Amino acid sequence: MAVLQRMCTYLQSLRQFSFHARGDYDEVYAGGKKLQYALEMEMYVKRPGMLRVNAAGDILDKQFFLNNDTLTLYDKDKNVYATLQVPSDIGMALAKAHNEYNLRVSLTELANPHLWEFISQKITDALYVGTVDVQGVPCHHLAFSGPDVEVQLWVRTGKKPLPLKIVFVQTKVEGEPQWSAVLSDWKTSPRLSNRLFTFTPPHGVQKIKFVPRTQPAAPGSGKGNQS
């Protein structure tokens, strides 16, 4: 798992970064039937406490903001938003959102300053598959499993070990839904304005509240409710 650890260390070293992702994911309906939907994502990170995700696709249009101690999720389709007070550390803020409110936004753990610790404690099996190309770029192909998820990851070779493709399969959810994304347009030293991470409610939008979990998140729990 040396490649995975190098990727985590490299991402943790970046003070600011951004990327684009094109994803596909399954929704499971009655009887275990699945439909696949697509989405486009943009993610912006400014350490230590700023994170933004724009996610729009076939059935969703949401924005996620983490501005130091304030987390905001805005649903454009429903014209509502909600906020939480969180620790001013990206990793701890994401953990509180998931553990207390079952909120986890896809790919945001890449901004976690404790990324290697977060991943390594969940891995039960790991395999180095080999070297392949992702959109013409040489990548290490990795596969690993956790208590309730199987993951494949393609990490760019060389001095900038960036993740370029990822596939999740939730093995303990009915229908074993899959979530996959190709990550591109990486910028590892952008100049991001603080205004980018500030949510200004549009006229007419309704403020609502996050609903707390009824039970605490179990260790090694799955991906949860995703944006």
C-alpha positions as CSV (number, residue, x, y, z in Angstrom):
1,M,0.0,0.0,0.0
2,A,3.0,2.3,-0.4
3,V,1.4,3.9,-3.5
4,L,-1.7,4.7,-1.5
5,Q,0.3,6.2,1.3
6,R,2.3,8.3,-1.1
7,M,-0.9,9.6,-2.6
8,C,-2.3,10.6,0.8
9,T,1.0,12.2,1.9
10,Y,1.1,14.3,-1.3
11,L,-2.5,15.5,-1.0
12,Q,-1.9,16.4,2.6
13,S,1.0,18.5,1.6
14,L,-1.0,20.7,-0.8
15,R,-2.2,23.9,0.9
16,Q,-4.7,24.6,-1.9
17,F,-6.0,22.4,-4.8
18,S,-8.9,21.9,-7.1
19,F,-10.2,19.3,-9.6
20,H,-13.1,18.3,-11.8
21,A,-14.8,14.9,-11.6
22,R,-17.2,13.2,-13.9
23,G,-19.1,10.5,-12.0
24,D,-21.7,7.8,-12.4
25,Y,-23.7,6.2,-9.5
26,D,-26.4,3.7,-8.9
27,E,-29.7,4.3,-7.1
28,V,-31.4,1.1,-5.8
29,Y,-35.1,1.0,-6.0
30,A,-37.8,-1.5,-4.9
31,G,-36.9,-5.1,-5.4
32,G,-33.2,-4.3,-5.8
33,K,-33.6,-2.8,-9.2
34,K,-30.9,-0.2,-10.1
35,L,-30.7,2.8,-12.3
36,Q,-27.5,4.7,-13.1
37,Y,-27.2,8.4,-13.0
38,A,-24.4,10.8,-14.0
39,L,-23.1,14.0,-12.3
40,E,-20.3,16.5,-12.8
41,M,-18.4,17.8,-9.7
42,E,-16.0,20.6,-9.0
43,M,-14.0,20.6,-5.8
44,Y,-12.0,23.4,-4.2
45,V,-9.8,23.1,-1.1
46,K,-8.0,25.8,0.9
47,R,-6.5,24.5,4.1
48,P,-6.9,24.5,7.0
49,G,-10.7,24.9,7.0
50,M,-12.2,25.7,3.6
51,L,-13.8,23.3,1.2
52,R,-16.4,23.7,-1.6
53,V,-18.1,21.2,-3.9
54,N,-20.4,22.0,-6.8
55,A,-22.3,18.8,-7.9
56,A,-24.9,18.8,-10.7
57,G,-26.3,15.9,-12.7
58,D,-29.3,13.9,-13.8
59,I,-31.2,14.1,-10.6
60,L,-29.4,16.5,-8.3
61,D,-28.0,20.1,-8.2
62,K,-26.3,20.9,-4.9
63,Q,-23.5,22.9,-3.4
64,F,-21.5,22.1,-0.3
65,F,-19.5,24.8,1.6
66,L,-17.2,24.5,4.5
67,N,-16.0,27.9,5.7
68,N,-13.9,27.2,8.8
69,D,-16.5,26.5,11.5
70,T,-19.6,26.7,9.3
71,L,-20.8,23.9,7.0
72,T,-23.6,24.6,4.5
73,L,-25.4,22.4,2.1
74,Y,-27.6,24.1,-0.6
75,D,-30.0,22.2,-2.7
76,K,-30.8,24.3,-5.8
77,D,-33.6,22.0,-7.0
78,K,-35.5,22.2,-3.8
79,N,-34.4,25.8,-3.1
80,V,-33.4,25.1,0.5
81,Y,-30.2,25.2,2.5
82,A,-29.0,24.1,6.0
83,T,-26.0,24.9,8.1
84,L,-24.1,23.3,10.9
85,Q,-21.5,24.6,13.4
86,V,-18.5,22.3,13.0
87,P,-14.8,22.2,14.1
88,S,-12.5,24.4,12.0
89,D,-10.6,21.4,10.7
90,I,-11.7,19.7,7.5
91,G,-11.3,16.2,8.8
92,M,-13.1,16.8,12.1
93,A,-15.9,18.8,10.3
94,L,-16.5,15.9,7.8
95,A,-16.5,13.4,10.7
96,K,-19.1,15.4,12.7
97,A,-21.3,15.8,9.6
98,H,-21.2,12.0,9.0
99,N,-21.3,10.7,12.5
100,E,-24.1,13.0,13.8
101,Y,-26.1,13.8,10.7
102,N,-25.3,10.9,8.2
103,L,-24.0,13.5,5.7
104,R,-21.1,12.5,3.5
105,V,-20.3,14.3,0.3
106,S,-18.5,12.2,-2.4
107,L,-14.7,12.7,-2.7
108,T,-14.5,15.3,0.1
109,E,-12.3,12.9,2.1
110,L,-9.5,13.7,-0.4
111,A,-9.3,17.0,1.5
112,N,-9.0,15.3,4.9
113,P,-5.7,16.3,6.6
114,H,-5.8,12.8,8.2
115,L,-6.5,11.0,5.0
116,W,-4.0,8.1,5.4
117,E,-5.2,7.4,8.9
118,F,-8.8,7.6,7.7
119,I,-8.2,5.1,4.9
120,S,-5.7,2.7,6.5
121,Q,-7.8,1.9,9.5
122,K,-10.7,0.7,7.2
123,I,-8.7,-1.6,4.9
124,T,-9.0,-5.3,5.4
125,D,-7.5,-6.5,2.1
126,A,-5.4,-4.8,-0.5
127,L,-4.0,-5.7,-4.0
128,Y,-1.6,-4.0,-6.4
129,V,-3.0,-4.8,-9.8
130,G,-0.4,-3.1,-12.1
131,T,0.2,-0.1,-14.2
132,V,-2.4,1.1,-16.8
133,D,-3.4,4.3,-18.6
134,V,-6.3,6.5,-17.5
135,Q,-7.1,8.9,-20.3
136,G,-3.6,8.5,-21.6
137,V,-1.9,9.0,-18.3
138,P,0.1,6.1,-16.7
139,C,-1.4,5.1,-13.3
140,H,-1.0,2.5,-10.6
141,H,-4.1,0.4,-10.3
142,L,-4.9,-0.5,-6.7
143,A,-7.8,-2.5,-5.2
144,F,-8.7,-2.8,-1.6
145,S,-11.6,-3.8,0.6
146,G,-13.2,-2.6,3.9
147,P,-15.9,-4.0,6.1
148,D,-18.7,-2.8,3.8
149,V,-17.0,-1.5,0.6
150,E,-14.8,-2.6,-2.2
151,V,-12.6,0.1,-3.8
152,Q,-10.5,0.4,-7.0
153,L,-8.2,3.4,-7.3
154,W,-6.0,4.6,-10.1
155,V,-3.1,6.8,-9.0
156,R,-0.9,8.8,-11.3
157,T,2.7,7.6,-11.5
158,G,5.6,9.9,-10.9
159,K,6.2,12.8,-8.5
160,K,2.6,13.9,-8.4
161,P,0.6,10.8,-7.3
162,L,-2.8,12.2,-7.8
163,P,-6.0,10.0,-7.9
164,L,-7.4,10.0,-11.5
165,K,-10.1,7.4,-11.2
166,I,-12.0,5.7,-8.4
167,V,-14.7,3.0,-8.1
168,F,-16.7,2.2,-4.9
169,V,-19.0,-0.8,-4.5
170,Q,-21.2,-0.8,-1.3
171,T,-21.2,-4.5,-0.5
172,K,-23.6,-4.5,2.4
173,V,-26.3,-2.4,0.7
174,E,-29.1,-4.0,-1.2
175,G,-28.1,-4.3,-4.9
176,E,-24.5,-3.5,-4.1
177,P,-24.7,0.0,-5.7
178,Q,-21.5,1.3,-7.4
179,W,-20.1,4.9,-7.5
180,S,-17.4,5.8,-9.9
181,A,-15.6,8.9,-11.0
182,V,-12.8,10.1,-13.3
183,L,-10.9,13.0,-11.9
184,S,-9.3,15.6,-14.2
185,D,-8.1,19.2,-14.5
186,W,-6.1,19.0,-11.3
187,K,-4.6,22.3,-10.0
188,T,-2.2,21.8,-7.2
189,S,-1.3,25.4,-6.5
190,P,-4.3,27.6,-7.4
191,R,-5.0,30.9,-5.9
192,L,-8.4,30.5,-4.3
193,S,-10.3,33.5,-2.9
194,N,-12.0,33.2,0.5
195,R,-15.1,34.4,-1.2
196,L,-15.3,31.1,-3.1
197,F,-16.1,29.4,0.2
198,T,-18.8,31.8,1.4
199,F,-22.4,30.9,0.9
200,T,-24.7,33.8,0.2
201,P,-28.4,32.7,0.3
202,P,-30.2,33.5,-2.9
203,H,-33.4,35.5,-2.7
204,G,-36.4,33.4,-1.8
205,V,-34.4,30.4,-0.6
206,Q,-35.7,28.6,2.6
207,K,-33.5,27.7,5.5
208,I,-34.1,24.3,7.0
209,K,-32.4,22.1,9.6
210,F,-30.3,19.0,9.2
211,V,-31.9,15.9,10.8
212,P,-29.7,14.2,13.4
213,R,-28.9,10.5,13.1
214,T,-31.1,8.4,15.3
215,Q,-28.1,6.2,16.1
216,P,-24.4,7.0,16.1
217,A,-22.3,5.9,13.1
218,A,-20.7,2.5,13.5
219,P,-16.9,2.2,13.1
220,G,-16.1,1.5,9.5
221,S,-19.6,2.5,8.4
222,G,-20.4,3.0,4.7
223,K,-20.6,6.0,2.6
224,G,-23.9,7.2,4.1
225,N,-26.1,9.9,2.5
226,Q,-24.2,11.4,-0.4
227,S,-24.3,14.7,-2.3
